[in-house]
Amino acid sequence: MRQNDNSEPFSKSRRKEIFRALVNAQDRQASVLQSRAIIAKRFGVDNRQLERIEQEGIDNDWPPL
């Protein structure tokens, strides 16, 4: 599912879902770069958005950390 307008922010619950998927991909032995590529494609986010979501999740200790 792709977001139509990249200027529209994702909801917090959607960002948490993306972060959870990213961490899970890395837990399944994907490298950081591989997991980012997989999740970016799956959720229709660009690399910059994904990096912001990743950092937000780390900063706020979101599950599954």
N, C-alpha and C positions, 0 to 999 in steps of 0.2 A: 504494500500500500504506500503510495507516494503522497507527500504533502504537495499541494498544488502551488502554493505561494511561499517561497523560501523566506520572505520577510515576515511571515506569520510565525510566531514562536510556538513550539510544541507545548502542550499542557504539561504540568509537572508529572502527572501520572504516566503520560506517554514518554517523557524523558526518563523516568525511572524504569519503564519497560525496556527502553533502548539500552540503558545502562546495564540492566540485569542480563539482557541477551549478550551484550559485549563481554561481561565478566564470565558468563557461562561458556561462551565460545573459547575464551582463553583457558578456562578450566578444562576444556576438552582438548587441550594441547595445541590449539591454534596459536600462532605467534601473534604478537600485538598487531603487526601490520596486516596479517591474514584476517584476524578477527575484525579489525576495522573495516576492511574491504567487504567482508561478508555481511556485516551488520549495516553498513552504509547502503549497500544494494538492497538488502531485505526491507529496510525501513524507509528508503528513499531520502536519506539525508546526505548532505555533502560532508567532506572531511572536516571542514571548519566547525560545522554544527556538531558533528560527532565528538570532536575534541573538546568542545565546550561542555557537552553533556557528560563526557567521561570525567572531566575535571570537576564539574559540579557534584557528580556522584562520589568522587573520592573526597572532596572537601567536606561533604555532608554525611559521609560514612553510610551511604545508602546500601541497603541489602543488594546483593548477597555478601558484601564485605564483612 
